[in-house]
Amino acid sequence: MITSAAFKLGVMAYSLLTSAAFADDSPASAKSQAPVAVVNGQSISEAELAAAAAPQLRQLFSQEYQVKKEVLEDLVNQRSLKPRRVGRVFPLTNC
């Protein structure tokens, strides 16, 4: 069972992960045209590599997100279900 707080946290985590995973801090034209390999005199650009790898990377990202989401739900549930001590605990003594 997932609490509303855990759900909100999951949504925020997903938003942060997706924006970080697909963020591009460098100029698009410089990075996308930079060759990552040259085969028989023909360059393979970063853009070409990214386009070819995108489906597999999306699948991996989705799997990573799912694992993190499940673990986060477990951690939230463990901590929210821990019994809390109420009041002060007195040791038992022989009367």
Backbone as numpy.savetxt, mean C-alpha at the origin, in Angstrom:
# Nx Ny Nz CAx CAy CAz Cx Cy Cz
-14.71 -8.73 10.96 -15.55 -7.55 10.96 -14.66 -6.31 10.96
-14.96 -5.42 10.07 -14.14 -4.21 9.98 -14.95 -3.03 10.50
-14.29 -2.22 11.31 -14.96 -1.05 11.88 -14.95 0.08 10.86
-15.78 1.08 11.09 -15.81 2.21 10.17 -14.49 2.97 10.19
-13.84 3.01 11.35 -12.53 3.69 11.43 -11.51 2.94 10.59
-11.54 1.62 10.65 -10.59 0.83 9.87 -10.87 0.99 8.38
-12.15 1.06 8.02 -12.51 1.25 6.62 -11.99 2.59 6.12
-12.20 3.64 6.91 -11.72 4.97 6.53 -10.20 4.98 6.40
-9.54 4.30 7.33 -8.08 4.21 7.28 -7.64 3.47 6.03
-8.35 2.41 5.68 -8.03 1.66 4.48 -8.19 2.49 3.22
-9.25 3.27 3.17 -9.49 4.13 2.02 -8.39 5.18 1.92
-8.01 5.76 3.05 -6.93 6.76 3.04 -5.62 6.12 2.61
-5.34 4.93 3.13 -4.10 4.24 2.77 -4.07 3.93 1.28
-5.20 3.48 0.75 -5.28 3.19 -0.68 -5.03 4.44 -1.50
-5.62 5.54 -1.09 -5.44 6.80 -1.81 -3.97 7.22 -1.81
-3.34 7.12 -0.66 -1.93 7.50 -0.57 -1.05 6.57 -1.39
-1.31 5.28 -1.31 -0.49 4.33 -2.05 -0.64 4.50 -3.56
-1.87 4.70 -4.02 -2.05 4.86 -5.46 -1.43 6.15 -5.96
-1.56 7.23 -5.20 -0.96 8.48 -5.67 0.56 8.39 -5.64
1.13 7.73 -4.64 2.58 7.59 -4.57 3.11 6.65 -5.65
2.37 5.61 -5.93 2.83 4.62 -6.90 2.85 5.18 -8.32
1.92 6.08 -8.62 1.82 6.58 -9.97 2.27 8.02 -10.12
2.89 8.56 -9.06 3.39 9.93 -9.13 4.65 9.97 -9.98
4.82 11.05 -10.69 5.99 11.23 -11.53 6.54 12.62 -11.25
7.69 12.66 -10.56 8.26 13.95 -10.16 9.11 14.60 -11.23
9.53 13.85 -12.25 10.40 14.43 -13.26 9.57 14.89 -14.46
10.16 15.76 -15.27 9.43 16.19 -16.47 9.07 14.99 -17.34
7.84 14.96 -17.82 7.34 13.80 -18.56 8.14 13.54 -19.83
8.47 14.58 -20.56 9.15 14.36 -21.83 10.56 13.83 -21.63
11.27 14.31 -20.62 12.64 13.85 -20.39 12.68 12.41 -19.93
11.84 12.07 -18.98 11.86 10.71 -18.44 11.29 9.70 -19.43
10.18 10.04 -20.09 9.52 9.08 -20.96 10.33 8.77 -22.21
11.18 9.70 -22.62 11.98 9.48 -23.82 13.36 8.91 -23.51
13.73 8.88 -22.24 15.05 8.36 -21.88 15.13 6.87 -22.21
16.18 6.47 -22.92 16.30 5.06 -23.26 16.69 4.22 -22.04
16.03 3.09 -21.90 16.38 2.16 -20.83 17.18 0.99 -21.38
17.13 0.82 -22.70 17.91 -0.22 -23.38 18.02 0.12 -24.85
19.04 -0.42 -25.49 19.21 -0.27 -26.92 19.46 -1.67 -27.48
18.61 -2.07 -28.45 18.72 -3.40 -29.05 18.85 -3.22 -30.56
19.95 -3.73 -31.11 20.22 -3.61 -32.55 20.07 -2.17 -33.04
20.55 -1.25 -32.21 20.51 0.16 -32.57 19.18 0.85 -32.33
18.19 0.13 -31.86 16.88 0.72 -31.59 16.71 0.89 -30.08
16.32 2.09 -29.68 16.13 2.40 -28.26 14.76 1.93 -27.79
14.74 1.49 -26.54 13.49 1.20 -25.85 13.37 2.29 -24.78
12.31 3.10 -24.90 12.16 4.24 -23.99 11.50 3.83 -22.69
11.62 4.70 -21.71 10.95 4.51 -20.41 9.45 4.44 -20.62
8.92 5.28 -21.51 7.48 5.28 -21.78 7.02 3.96 -22.37
7.80 3.42 -23.30 7.46 2.13 -23.92 7.50 1.01 -22.89
8.52 1.02 -22.05 8.64 0.02 -20.99 7.48 0.13 -20.01
7.16 1.37 -19.60 6.07 1.57 -18.65 4.74 1.10 -19.23
4.49 1.39 -20.49 3.24 0.96 -21.12 3.15 -0.56 -21.20
4.25 -1.20 -21.53 4.26 -2.66 -21.66 4.14 -3.35 -20.30
4.70 -2.74 -19.27 4.69 -3.35 -17.93 3.46 -2.99 -17.12
2.70 -1.99 -17.54 1.58 -1.47 -16.74 0.58 -2.53 -16.28
0.11 -3.43 -17.13 -0.87 -4.42 -16.65 -0.32 -5.30 -15.53
0.91 -5.75 -15.67 1.51 -6.61 -14.64 1.76 -5.83 -13.36
2.20 -4.58 -13.48 2.46 -3.77 -12.31 1.17 -3.42 -11.57
0.09 -3.18 -12.31 -1.21 -2.94 -11.67 -1.65 -4.16 -10.87
-1.45 -5.34 -11.45 -1.82 -6.57 -10.76 -1.00 -6.74 -9.48
0.30 -6.49 -9.56 1.15 -6.59 -8.37 0.76 -5.57 -7.33
0.47 -4.34 -7.76 0.07 -3.30 -6.84 -1.24 -3.69 -6.15
-2.15 -4.25 -6.91 -3.43 -4.68 -6.35 -3.22 -5.77 -5.30
-2.33 -6.71 -5.59 -2.03 -7.78 -4.62 -1.39 -7.21 -3.37
-0.44 -6.27 -3.55 0.21 -5.64 -2.40 -0.82 -4.91 -1.55
-1.70 -4.17 -2.20 -2.73 -3.44 -1.47 -3.63 -4.39 -0.70
-4.04 -5.49 -1.33 -4.93 -6.44 -0.68 -4.28 -7.04 0.56
-3.00 -7.40 0.48 -2.29 -7.96 1.63 -2.22 -6.93 2.75
-1.84 -5.71 2.43 -1.73 -4.66 3.44 -3.09 -4.36 4.07
-4.14 -4.35 3.26 -5.49 -4.09 3.76 -5.91 -5.17 4.75
-5.67 -6.44 4.41 -6.05 -7.54 5.30 -5.26 -7.50 6.61
-3.97 -7.23 6.51 -3.14 -7.15 7.72 -3.57 -5.97 8.58
-3.85 -4.83 7.96 -4.31 -3.66 8.70 -5.63 -3.96 9.40
-6.55 -4.61 8.72 -7.82 -4.98 9.34 -7.58 -5.88 10.56
-6.68 -6.86 10.41 -6.37 -7.75 11.53 -5.78 -6.98 12.71
-4.84 -6.07 12.44 -4.23 -5.29 13.50 -5.25 -4.39 14.20
-6.10 -3.75 13.42 -7.13 -2.89 14.01 -8.06 -3.72 14.87
-8.49 -4.87 14.36 -9.40 -5.72 15.13 -8.74 -6.26 16.39
-7.45 -6.64 16.31 -6.74 -7.13 17.50 -6.70 -6.06 18.57
-6.39 -4.85 18.18 -6.25 -3.78 19.16 -7.59 -3.29 19.70
-8.61 -3.36 18.87 -9.91 -2.88 19.33 -10.62 -3.93 20.19
-10.23 -5.19 20.07 -10.86 -6.25 20.84 -10.10 -6.60 22.11
-8.91 -5.99 22.31 -8.15 -6.25 23.53 -8.95 -5.82 24.74
-9.01 -6.67 25.76 -9.74 -6.24 26.96 -9.00 -5.09 27.64
-9.77 -4.16 28.10 -9.18 -3.01 28.80 -9.42 -3.18 30.29
-8.39 -2.89 31.05 -8.54 -2.96 32.51 -9.36 -1.77 32.99
-10.30 -2.06 33.82 -11.12 -1.01 34.39 -10.79 -0.93 35.87
-10.43 0.24 36.31 -10.11 0.40 37.72 -8.74 -0.17 38.06
-8.54 -0.36 39.35 -7.25 -0.81 39.84 -7.33 -2.29 40.18
-6.29 -3.03 39.90 -6.25 -4.46 40.19 -5.55 -4.68 41.52
-6.21 -5.41 42.43 -5.64 -5.69 43.72 -5.21 -7.14 43.77
-4.02 -7.41 44.30 -3.56 -8.81 44.37 -4.37 -9.57 45.41
-4.55 -10.86 45.14 -5.25 -11.71 46.09 -4.29 -12.07 47.24
-4.78 -12.01 48.44 -3.95 -12.38 49.60 -4.70 -13.40 50.44
-3.95 -14.12 51.25 -4.58 -15.08 52.16 -5.27 -14.33 53.27
-6.50 -14.66 53.52 -7.25 -13.96 54.57 -7.16 -14.67 55.88
